[in-house]
């Protein structure tokens, strides 16, 4: 159907706080220690030691399925 998704965790890899999407910056921000992540989950700034976790996903019959750890 031409749709592709990238499923990214909203848990900061620094200390486990929840990141939020800031549309005007097109980035994910962690409010706890100023971690910043790019749209693809890579670290842009702050103390996070690694990118946001990605999950496997697939679309079947119009339903998005996500495989979690």
MARBA-3410 file (N, C-alpha, C, O; in Angstrom, 1 decimal):
69
0.8,-1.2,0.0,0.0,0.0,0.0,0.8,1.3,0.0,0.3,2.4,0.0 ~ 2.2,1.1,0.0,3.1,2.3,-0.1,3.4,3.0,1.1,4.1,4.0,1.1 ~ 2.8,2.5,2.3,3.1,3.2,3.5,4.3,2.5,4.3,4.3,1.3,4.4 ~ 5.2,3.3,4.7,6.3,2.8,5.5,6.3,3.6,6.9,6.0,4.8,6.9 ~ 6.6,2.9,7.9,6.6,3.5,9.2,8.0,3.2,9.9,8.6,2.1,9.7
8.4,4.1,10.7,9.5,3.9,11.6,9.0,4.1,13.0,8.5,5.1,13.4 ~ 9.1,3.0,13.8,8.5,3.1,15.2,9.7,3.3,16.2,10.6,2.4,16.3 ~ 9.6,4.4,16.9,10.7,4.8,17.8,10.1,4.9,19.2,9.0,5.4,19.4 ~ 10.9,4.4,20.2,10.5,4.5,21.6,10.5,6.0,22.0,11.2,6.8,21.5 ~ 9.6,6.3,23.0,9.6,7.7,23.5,10.3,7.7,24.9,10.1,8.6,25.7
11.1,6.7,25.1,11.9,6.7,26.4,13.3,7.1,26.1,14.0,6.5,25.3 ~ 13.7,8.2,26.8,15.1,8.7,26.7,16.1,7.6,27.1,15.9,6.9,28.1 ~ 17.2,7.5,26.4,18.2,6.5,26.7,19.2,7.0,27.8,20.1,6.2,28.1 ~ 19.0,8.2,28.3,19.8,8.7,29.4,19.3,8.1,30.7,20.0,7.2,31.3 ~ 18.2,8.5,31.2,17.7,8.0,32.5,16.2,7.5,32.4,15.6,7.3,33.5
15.7,7.3,31.2,14.4,6.8,31.1,13.2,7.7,31.2,12.0,7.3,31.3 ~ 13.4,9.0,31.1,12.3,10.0,31.0,11.6,9.9,29.7,12.2,9.3,28.7 ~ 10.4,10.4,29.6,9.7,10.3,28.3,10.0,11.6,27.5,9.9,12.7,27.9 ~ 10.4,11.3,26.2,10.6,12.4,25.3,9.3,12.9,24.7,8.4,12.1,24.6 ~ 9.3,14.1,24.1,8.1,14.5,23.4,8.6,15.2,22.1,9.7,15.8,22.0
7.7,15.1,21.1,7.9,15.7,19.8,7.7,17.2,19.9,6.6,17.6,20.3 ~ 8.6,18.0,19.4,8.5,19.4,19.3,8.4,19.7,17.8,9.4,19.8,17.2 ~ 7.2,20.0,17.3,7.0,20.1,15.9,7.8,21.3,15.3,8.4,21.2,14.3 ~ 7.8,22.4,16.0,8.5,23.6,15.5,10.0,23.4,15.4,10.7,24.1,14.6 ~ 10.6,22.5,16.1,12.0,22.1,16.0,12.2,20.9,15.2,13.4,20.6,14.8
11.2,20.1,14.9,11.3,18.8,14.2,12.2,17.9,14.9,13.0,17.2,14.3 ~ 12.1,17.9,16.3,13.0,17.1,17.1,12.2,16.5,18.3,11.2,17.1,18.7 ~ 12.8,15.5,18.9,12.3,15.0,20.2,13.1,15.6,21.3,14.3,15.7,21.2 ~ 12.4,16.1,22.3,13.1,16.7,23.5,12.8,15.9,24.7,11.7,15.5,25.0 ~ 13.8,15.8,25.6,13.7,15.2,26.9,13.7,16.3,27.9,14.7,17.0,28.0
12.6,16.5,28.7,12.5,17.6,29.6,13.4,17.4,30.8,13.6,18.4,31.5 ~ 13.9,16.2,31.1,14.6,16.0,32.4,16.0,16.6,32.3,16.4,17.3,33.3 ~ 16.8,16.3,31.3,18.2,16.7,31.3,18.6,17.3,29.9,19.8,17.3,29.5 ~ 17.6,17.8,29.2,17.8,18.5,27.9,18.4,17.6,26.8,19.2,18.1,26.0 ~ 18.1,16.4,26.8,18.4,15.5,25.7,17.6,15.9,24.5,16.4,16.2,24.6
18.2,15.9,23.3,17.6,16.2,22.1,17.9,15.1,21.0,19.0,14.7,20.9 ~ 16.8,14.7,20.4,17.0,13.6,19.4,16.4,14.1,18.0,15.4,14.8,18.0 ~ 17.0,13.7,16.9,16.5,14.0,15.6,15.3,13.1,15.3,14.9,12.2,16.0 ~ 14.6,13.4,14.2,13.4,12.7,13.8,13.7,11.2,13.7,12.7,10.4,13.9 ~ 14.9,10.8,13.3,15.2,9.4,13.2,15.6,8.7,14.5,16.0,7.6,14.6
15.7,9.5,15.6,16.0,9.0,16.9,17.5,9.2,17.3,17.9,8.8,18.4 ~ 18.3,9.7,16.4,19.7,9.9,16.7,19.9,11.0,17.7,19.1,12.0,17.7 ~ 20.9,11.0,18.5,21.2,12.0,19.5,21.7,13.3,18.8,22.7,13.2,18.0 ~ 21.1,14.4,19.1,21.5,15.7,18.6,22.3,16.5,19.7,23.3,17.1,19.4 ~ 21.8,16.4,20.9,22.5,17.1,22.0,22.1,16.5,23.4,21.2,15.7,23.5
22.9,16.9,24.4,22.6,16.5,25.7,23.3,15.2,26.1,24.2,14.7,25.4 ~ 22.9,14.6,27.3,23.7,13.5,27.8,23.3,12.1,27.3,23.9,11.1,27.7 ~ 22.2,11.9,26.5,21.9,10.5,26.1,23.1,9.8,25.5,23.7,10.3,24.6 ~ 23.3,8.5,25.9,24.5,7.8,25.4,24.3,7.1,24.1,25.2,6.7,23.4 ~ 23.0,7.0,23.6,22.7,6.3,22.4,21.4,6.8,21.8,20.6,7.5,22.5
21.1,6.5,20.6,19.8,6.9,20.0,18.6,6.2,20.7,18.8,5.3,21.4 ~ 17.5,6.8,20.4,16.2,6.2,20.8,16.1,4.8,20.2,16.5,4.5,19.1 ~ 15.5,3.9,21.0,15.3,2.5,20.5,14.3,2.5,19.4,13.3,3.2,19.4 ~ 14.5,1.6,18.4,13.6,1.3,17.3,12.9,0.0,17.5,13.5,-0.9,18.0 ~ 11.7,-0.1,17.0,10.9,-1.4,17.1,10.6,-1.9,15.7,10.4,-1.1,14.8
10.6,-3.2,15.5,10.2,-3.8,14.3,8.7,-3.5,14.1,7.9,-3.5,15.1 ~ 8.3,-3.3,12.9,6.9,-3.1,12.6,6.5,-3.6,11.3,7.4,-3.8,10.4 ~ 5.2,-3.8,11.1,4.7,-4.2,9.8,3.2,-3.8,9.7,2.6,-3.6,10.7 ~ 2.8,-3.7,8.4,1.4,-3.3,8.2,0.7,-4.5,7.5,1.2,-4.9,6.4 ~ -0.4,-5.0,8.0,-1.1,-6.0,7.4,-2.6,-5.6,7.4,-3.2,-5.3,8.5
-3.2,-5.7,6.3,-4.6,-5.3,6.1,-4.9,-4.0,6.8,-6.0,-3.8,7.4 ~ -4.1,-3.0,6.6,-4.3,-1.7,7.1,-4.1,-1.5,8.6,-4.4,-0.4,9.1 ~ -3.5,-2.5,9.3,-3.2,-2.4,10.7,-1.7,-2.4,10.9,-1.0,-3.2,10.4 ~ -1.3,-1.4,11.7,0.2,-1.3,12.1,0.4,-2.2,13.3,-0.2,-2.0,14.4 ~ 1.3,-3.2,13.1,1.7,-4.1,14.2,3.2,-3.7,14.6,4.0,-3.5,13.8
3.4,-3.7,16.0,4.7,-3.3,16.5,5.2,-4.5,17.4,4.5,-4.9,18.3 ~ 6.4,-4.9,17.1,7.0,-5.9,17.9,7.9,-5.3,18.9,8.9,-4.6,18.6 ~ 7.6,-5.5,20.2,8.3,-4.9,21.3,9.2,-6.0,21.9,8.8,-7.2,21.9 ~ 10.4,-5.6,22.4,11.4,-6.4,23.0,10.8,-7.6,23.6,11.5,-8.4,24.1
END
